[in-house]
């Protein structure tokens, strides 16, 4: 099976978000966990990321658990340690962790009132902000294929979205028309979804029915930014981080090295 180039291995990132600064905006009734590109679905440390879909009464939130966990630990550490130093033990887990940046980990998606807002944390702060788009409306084709995935009876569906072809497996046993990242609109929860090249594979690990506040950061310094601006920057930094971030060698020369990059959104 083919996986995307491990983008996290190229771009160092140690900034964190203080989770003490938050607001409650809904109540979570379901929480769905998704492994991103797992080598072993039973071993969370083999995932590139472990991501969470929170389903609320009128809103939904999608975010990285590994990043949230790291932010939580570093917030606790920051309360007593203001030196600015950090321990690698507090950085996000995962097989490509240890303080590296990846756009799918450092984006928080919040959907409400027919819109989806993406709050993006970037390697360069001038590209941080948020952008809005209409709630994604994938045009799915339902197929007759069925399978048992993660213990659920699933049916297959396909679609084209933002320049890629995707296959999804959903279950009507959980009547939630949602899924990981920006996917949704099927007659049941999406348990597994991947692009045709298998660069990005999201697979459900567990589903919880809960009753907890849904919170988000206050994002006091975030400002509107165009989606196209964010995507162009993320392409540049993934393809050549040294040149984009102006990394220099011992002689003062810009370190320029190109890497293959396959964004989940081609357009």
C-alpha positions in Angstrom: 0.0 0.0 0.0 1.3 3.5 -0.9 1.3 6.3 1.6 2.0 10.0 1.1 5.4 11.5 1.5 5.9 12.0 5.2 5.6 15.8 5.2 6.1 16.0 9.0 9.7 14.8 8.7 10.8 18.1 7.1 9.3 21.0 9.0 10.1 21.7 12.6 7.4 23.3 14.8 7.4 23.7 18.6 4.8 26.5 19.2 1.7 25.6 21.2 -1.7 26.9 21.9 -2.7 27.7 25.5 -5.9 25.6 26.1 -6.8 27.8 29.2 -8.1 30.4 26.7 -11.3 28.8 25.4 -15.0 29.3 25.0 -17.9 26.8 25.1 -20.0 27.0 22.0 -22.1 23.7 22.0 -22.6 20.4 23.7 -20.9 17.3 22.3 -23.2 14.3 22.0 -20.9 11.9 19.9 -17.2 11.7 19.7 -15.7 9.7 16.8 -12.0 8.9 16.6 -10.1 8.5 13.3 -6.6 7.2 12.7 -4.7 9.0 9.9 -2.5 6.7 7.8 -2.1 4.0 10.5 0.5 1.3 10.0 -1.3 -0.8 12.7 -4.8 0.3 13.6 -4.3 -1.2 17.1 -1.3 0.9 17.8 -2.0 4.6 18.0 1.7 5.4 18.0 1.9 4.0 14.4 -0.6 6.7 13.2 0.6 9.9 11.6 -2.2 11.5 13.6 -5.2 10.6 15.7 -8.1 12.8 14.9 -11.4 13.5 16.6 -14.9 14.4 15.2 -17.1 16.0 17.9 -20.8 16.0 17.0 -22.9 18.6 18.7 -26.5 19.8 18.8 -25.9 22.4 16.2 -22.2 22.4 15.5 -19.4 19.9 14.7 -15.7 20.2 15.4 -12.8 18.3 13.9 -9.2 18.4 15.3 -6.0 16.5 16.1 -6.1 14.7 19.4 -2.3 14.4 19.4 -1.9 18.2 19.0 -4.6 18.9 21.6 -2.9 16.4 24.0 0.4 18.2 23.5 -1.2 21.6 24.0 -2.7 20.4 27.2 0.6 19.1 28.6 2.5 22.2 27.6 -0.2 24.5 29.0 0.1 22.7 32.4 3.9 23.0 32.1 3.7 26.7 31.2 1.8 27.5 34.3 4.9 26.8 36.4 7.6 27.1 33.8 7.9 30.4 31.9 11.4 29.8 30.6 10.2 29.0 27.1 12.0 25.7 27.2 10.2 22.5 26.3 10.7 18.8 26.5 10.3 16.5 23.6 8.1 14.4 25.8 5.5 17.2 25.6 5.4 17.3 21.8 2.7 15.6 19.7 2.9 11.8 19.5 2.6 9.7 16.4 5.1 8.0 14.1 6.3 11.3 12.7 6.0 13.4 15.8 8.8 15.1 17.8 7.9 18.7 17.0 7.1 18.6 13.2 4.4 20.4 11.5 1.6 19.0 9.2 -1.4 20.9 7.9 -3.9 18.2 8.7 -2.8 18.2 12.3 -2.7 21.9 12.9 -6.0 22.8 11.3 -9.2 22.9 13.5 -12.5 22.7 11.5 -15.7 24.0 13.0 -19.0 23.6 11.1 -22.2 25.4 11.9 -25.1 27.1 10.1 -24.2 25.5 6.8 -20.6 26.9 6.9 -17.2 25.4 7.7 -14.5 27.6 9.3 -10.9 26.4 9.3 -8.6 27.8 11.9 -5.0 27.2 10.7 -1.8 27.2 12.6 1.1 27.6 10.3 4.9 27.5 10.5 5.0 31.2 9.7 2.6 33.2 11.9 1.7 35.7 9.1 -0.2 32.9 7.4 -2.2 32.0 10.4 -5.9 32.9 10.5 -9.2 31.4 9.5 -11.2 31.0 6.4 -14.8 30.1 5.7 -16.4 28.0 3.0 -19.8 26.5 2.4 -20.2 23.2 4.1 -18.7 20.6 1.7 -21.3 18.9 -0.4 -19.7 15.8 -1.9 -21.7 14.2 -4.7 -21.5 10.5 -3.7 -22.2 7.5 -5.8 -23.6 4.6 -3.7 -22.3 1.2 -4.7 -23.5 -2.3 -3.7 -20.2 -3.4 -2.2 -20.4 -4.1 1.6 -17.8 -5.0 4.2 -17.3 -5.3 8.0 -15.0 -2.4 9.0 -14.1 -1.6 12.6 -17.0 -4.0 13.6 -19.7 -2.1 11.6 -21.6 -3.3 8.5 -20.5 -0.8 5.9 -21.5 0.1 2.3 -19.2 1.7 -0.2 -19.5 5.0 -1.9 -17.3 7.1 -4.2 -16.9 10.8 -5.1 -14.6 13.4 -6.5 -13.7 16.3 -4.2 -11.3 19.1 -4.6 -9.4 17.4 -7.4 -9.1 13.9 -6.0 -11.2 10.7 -6.2 -12.2 9.2 -2.9 -13.7 5.9 -1.7 -15.7 5.8 1.5 -17.3 3.1 3.7 -20.2 4.2 5.8 -22.6 2.5 8.2 -26.3 3.1 8.6 -25.9 1.6 12.1 -24.9 5.1 13.2 -27.3 7.5 11.6 -24.9 10.5 11.6 -24.3 12.0 8.1 -20.7 13.0 8.9 -17.1 11.7 8.7 -13.5 12.7 9.1 -12.1 16.0 7.9 -14.5 17.6 5.4 -16.3 14.4 4.5 -20.0 13.8 5.1 -23.4 13.7 3.4 -23.8 9.9 3.3 -26.8 8.1 5.0 -24.6 7.1 7.9 -21.3 7.7 9.7 -18.2 7.3 7.5 -16.1 4.6 9.0 -13.2 4.7 6.5 -12.3 6.9 3.6 -9.3 7.2 1.4 -8.2 8.8 -1.9 -7.7 6.6 -4.9 -3.9 6.8 -4.6 -4.0 5.9 -0.8 -2.1 9.0 0.1 -4.6 9.8 2.8 -6.4 7.1 4.8 -8.8 7.9 7.6 -10.2 5.0 9.6 -12.5 5.0 12.6 -11.1 3.5 15.8 -14.0 4.0 18.2 -17.2 5.9 18.7 -18.4 7.4 22.0 -21.8 8.7 23.0 -21.1 11.5 25.6 -22.5 14.7 27.0 -19.7 17.3 27.4 -19.1 20.9 26.5 -17.8 21.6 23.0 -15.0 24.2 23.3 -12.7 26.1 21.0 -9.8 28.4 21.5 -10.6 32.1 21.7 -8.3 32.6 18.7 -7.9 36.2 19.7 -5.1 36.9 17.2 -6.6 35.1 14.3 -7.7 37.2 11.3 -9.5 36.3 8.1 -7.2 34.8 5.4 -8.0 33.5 1.9 -8.2 29.8 1.5 -6.1 30.1 -1.7 -3.4 32.0 0.2 -3.2 29.2 2.8 -3.0 26.4 0.2 -0.3 28.1 -1.8 1.8 28.7 1.3 1.4 25.1 2.4 2.4 23.9 -1.0 5.6 26.1 -0.9 6.6 25.1 2.6 6.1 21.4 2.0 7.9 21.3 -1.4 10.9 23.4 -0.2 10.9 24.2 3.5 14.4 25.5 3.6 13.9 28.1 0.9 10.5 29.1 2.3 11.7 29.5 5.8 15.1 30.8 4.8 17.1 28.1 6.6 20.8 28.7 6.2 23.8 26.4 6.4 27.0 27.1 8.3 28.3 29.3 5.5 25.1 31.4 5.3 23.7 29.8 2.2 20.0 29.1 1.9 19.3 25.4 2.3 17.2 24.5 -0.7 15.9 21.0 -1.2 12.8 19.9 -3.0 10.5 17.2 -1.6 7.5 15.5 -3.2 4.2 16.8 -1.9 0.7 15.4 -2.4 -1.9 17.8 -0.8 -5.3 16.3 0.1 -6.8 19.3 -1.8 -5.5 19.7 -5.3 -7.8 22.7 -6.0 
